[in-house]
């Protein structure tokens, strides 16, 4: 009887150890890996400042009306610039899901500049400098970046624009922010990486 009891106890002990070991392994296997979640962007404002008159500022905004819902950023304003004028374009990019504590996504883009780049397209002939139609279709097309990342590659939180001497009505101006971790180089294009936003504004030059 003692032998039978010992065997029974050993079997119970083995089953108990097995029961503890299996969930432990499963927990390790099921543990999710770290993920880089995209930041929520609820508000984007393009700010054109006249280089000759800092008080002449044109703002054009887009807003996400439902935050983390299904709707995308919606353009709210047109861009209207003067002919033969040089502007500096800067960006205000916010996460306003908590209006009492807005998050400056532009600051994060600046801190992670080696992973981000802005690309632009616009109606042909709208600008004397840069000429052409922007660099969304071809990354090597001319664009006047005022900033660069830690590797010397363009970013686009600040860019320079000189309008042409010809008026334009109902043209277009598109700003696209690409997130390009581990792939950004001096020749990386607008279709590489993930698009944080892609906004098309009506552009008037008068």
N, C-alpha and C positions, 0 to 999 in steps of 0.2 A: 504493500500500500504506500509505503514511503517513497518508493521509486516512482510510482504513478503520480503521486502528489508533486514530486520534484519536476517530473516531465511536464505536468500540467502548468506548474508555475513558470517554467522556462518558456513554454509556448505563449503564455499570457504576457510575459515580459517582452518576448520578441514581437508580438502583435502590437504592444504598446509603443515600442520603439519605432516600428514601421509606421504607425499612425502619426507619430510626431514628425518623422523624417519626411514623409510625402508632402504634407501641406507646406513644410518649410521650403522644399524644392520648388513647389508650385508658386509660392509667393515670390521667389527669386525670378522665376521665368516670366511671371506676369507683370513684374514691376515695369512701369512705362519708362522709356528713356526720356531724356531731357529734350524739349522741343523749343525752337525759337519762334514764339508766336508773333505774328505781325501786329504792330501797334494800330489801334483804332484811330482813324483820322476823321473828324467830324466837321472841321472848318479849314478852308484854305483861302488865303487872300494874296493876290498878286499886287505888289505895290510899286508903281512906276513913279520915280522921283526925278523931276527935271534937274539936270546937272547945273543949269544956269540959274535956277530959282528953286531952292529947297522947299519953299512954301507951296510950290505947284506939285501936288501929289495926286495921282490917279490910282484909285483902289478898285479892284474887281474881285468879287468873292464867290465861293461855292460852299454849300452847306449840305450835310447829310441830315435829312429831316427826321429819320427814325433811328439814329445812332447805330446800334449793332443789328438793326433789322435788315430786311432784304433790299431796301432802297440804297442807291449809290449817291455819291455827291452830286448835287444839282447846281449848275451855274446860275447865279443870281444877277450878275451885272454884265454890261458890255464894257469894252475897253475903248476909250476915245482919247487919242493922242494928237498933238499938234504936228504940223509938217515941219521938216527941217529942224528937228529938236532931238537932243541927246538925253536919254533917260537911263537911270540905273534901276534895274528890276530886282527887288528882293521878295522873299517869301515869308508869309506868316502861316504856320501849319500847326493846328491845335487838335488835341483830344479834349472835347468839352462834355464828355459823358457826365462828369461831375462839374456843373457850372461853378460851384464854390471852390473848386480846386483844378482849374484847367491845366493840362499837361502840354508843354511846349515840345511838339514833335520835331520842329525845326532844330532845336538844340540837340536832340538825339541824333538827327541826321548829321549835324556838324561834328558831333563826337564820334560818329561811325561813318565819317566821310569816305573812307576807303571801301565802303560797301554800297554807296549811293551815288546816283548821278541824275541830274535833270536833263531832259531832252525837249526840244522845241520844234514846232512847225508853224508856218504862217503863210499868208497869201503872198505869192511871188510879187516882188517889187514894193512890198509894204515898207521895207527898210532899206536905206542906203548902206547901212553897216549894222549887222551882217547882211550881205546880199544873198540872193537865192530864196529858198523856201524853208530853211531850217535843217536840223540834223536828225529828225526822227526817221526819215527814209534812208539816210546815209550818214553814219556817225562822223565821217570825215568832212562833211560839208561845213562851211564857216559858221562859227558861233562864238560870241565874245564872252567867255567865262572870266569872271574877276577873281575866282577862288580856285584852289586845288586841294586835293587830299594829301595825306602824309607821304604818298608815293609820287606826288607831282602830277596826278591825273585830275581832270576837271570835275567839279562838283555841281555848281549852278545855283547855290543859295543867293549868289549875286551875279548878275550879268549886265552887259551894256548894250544899248540899242539906240541907233540914230535913224529917225524916220526919214522917208524920202520926201521929195518936194512935190509929190503928186498926191492928191486927195484919194481916199479909199472909203467906200461905204459898204457895210455888211461883208467885210472880209472875215478871215478866221485867224485865231491865235491859239495854239495848243501848247499846254505845258504838261509834261509827263515825268513822273518821278519813278525811277527804277531802283529796286533793291537787288544788289548784285553781290552777295557774299561769296567770297572765294573765286569769283570769276572776273571781277572788274579789272580792266586794263585801260591803256590809253586809246584802244581801238574798240572797246566793247560797245555794242549797239543798243538801240532802244528796245529791241525785242528780246534781249537776253536778261535773264533774271525774272523777278516778279514785279508787277506793276503796282505801286502803292496808290497812285492816282493818275488819271489821264483826263484832262479837262480841256474842252474846246470852248473858247469865248468868241463872241462877235467882236471884230476889230474894225474901228473907224479911225481914219486919219484925216484931219480937217485943217 
